[in-house]
Amino acid sequence: MKNCLRDVRRARGLSQADLAEALEVSRQTIIAIEADKYDPSLPMAYRLAAYFELPVEELFFNPWR
């Protein structure tokens, strides 16, 4: 699933490790999501969106539109 997580994270001045720690996941999870190599679960997608105070649709893009 395409996303803009890397851009949003960098704009907020966060490292991958900072974000991973805040969300209680591994840094490898953040790396994989940013690289589009891992699609997060729906709860994880909502946790990420809530952390950045964005609608989930702004962080993740629907590939079927």
C-alpha positions as CSV (number, residue, x, y, z in Angstrom):
1,M,0.0,0.0,0.0
2,K,1.5,3.3,-1.0
3,N,2.0,5.9,1.8
4,C,3.6,9.2,2.6
5,L,4.8,8.1,6.0
6,R,8.5,8.9,5.4
7,D,7.6,12.5,4.3
8,V,5.3,13.1,7.2
9,R,7.8,11.6,9.7
10,R,10.7,13.7,8.3
11,A,8.6,16.9,8.3
12,R,8.0,16.4,12.0
13,G,11.7,15.9,12.6
14,L,11.3,12.3,13.8
15,S,13.7,9.4,13.2
16,Q,12.5,6.0,12.4
17,A,13.6,4.9,15.8
18,D,11.7,7.7,17.5
19,L,8.5,6.8,15.7
20,A,8.9,3.1,16.3
21,E,9.5,3.8,20.0
22,A,6.4,6.0,20.2
23,L,4.2,3.3,18.6
24,E,5.9,0.4,20.4
25,V,6.9,-1.4,17.2
26,S,10.3,-2.2,15.8
27,R,12.3,0.2,13.7
28,Q,12.3,-2.5,11.0
29,T,8.5,-2.3,10.9
30,I,8.7,1.5,10.2
31,I,11.4,0.9,7.6
32,A,9.2,-1.8,5.8
33,I,6.1,0.3,5.9
34,E,7.9,3.3,4.4
35,A,9.5,1.2,1.7
36,D,6.0,-0.2,0.7
37,K,7.4,-3.7,1.6
38,Y,4.9,-4.3,4.4
39,D,1.2,-3.3,4.5
40,P,0.3,-2.4,8.1
41,S,-2.7,-3.9,9.7
42,L,-5.8,-1.7,9.9
43,P,-5.3,-1.0,13.6
44,M,-1.6,0.0,12.9
45,A,-2.6,2.3,10.0
46,Y,-5.1,4.0,12.3
47,R,-2.4,4.3,15.1
48,L,0.0,5.9,12.7
49,A,-2.7,8.3,11.4
50,A,-3.7,9.2,15.0
51,Y,-0.1,9.8,16.0
52,F,0.3,12.3,13.3
53,E,-3.2,13.7,13.7
54,L,-4.1,13.0,10.1
55,P,-7.0,11.1,8.5
56,V,-5.8,7.6,7.5
57,E,-6.6,8.4,3.9
58,E,-4.0,11.2,3.9
59,L,-1.3,8.9,5.1
60,F,-2.2,5.8,3.0
61,F,-3.3,5.8,-0.6
62,N,-6.0,3.6,-2.1
63,P,-4.4,1.8,-5.0
64,W,-7.8,0.9,-6.6
65,R,-8.9,4.5,-7.2
